[in-house]
Amino acid sequence: MALLTTEPCPEAMTSTDNAAQDFDAELAPLLLDAVRLATGMLMNATEAEDAVQEACLSAWHGRSNRRSGSDLRPWFLAIVANKCRDVRRNRWWRVVRFADLPSAERSAPDPLTRLEVIGALTHLTYRVRLAVVLRYYLDLPYDAVGEAMGCSVDAAKALVRRGTASLEAALDLTEV
């Protein structure tokens, strides 16, 4: 007879356990967007996954601070963005870096263009890059961009415009 089991005992389940399962269920669909946001901000898939894991833990610990009835997505994406900022502020960010290993599942149609875009994105300021990544990489509407960044819709639009103008100049794009 096995004394340990991985299945929870239904009699031992409490309302806290149910709240935890509800929070996990609500957070799960946002994880792909969170990883995409972190990858866009950090330009490193491994660091992005670590930042998202830390953001999930922070969101779990801070779940009682979330306003009841508010949408989880902008609140959680703001936590992910803050974790990315913390990672970049870490003094080891620029010192210890391992080469990204090539992955067969991540193939870009034009590697040169991809590198040019990544290079142009890295020259944007943090807030401008965050606005551009939220708007175009995650395809969020401006109101969600503003909410995730903690600014107005007009400010979010201005940051996105500033970012796209900088990217157009850096990539030497001309309107057709």
Secondary structure, 3 states (H helix, E strand, C coil): CCCCCCCCCHHHCCHHHHHHHHHHHHHHHHHHHHHHHHHHHHCCHHHHHHHHHHHHHHHHHCHHHCCCCCCHHHHHHHHHHHHHHHHHHCCCCCCCCCCCCCCCCCCCCCHHHHHHHHHHHHCCCHHHHHHHHHHHHCCCCHHHHHHHHCCCHHHHHHHHHHHHHHHHHHHCCCCC
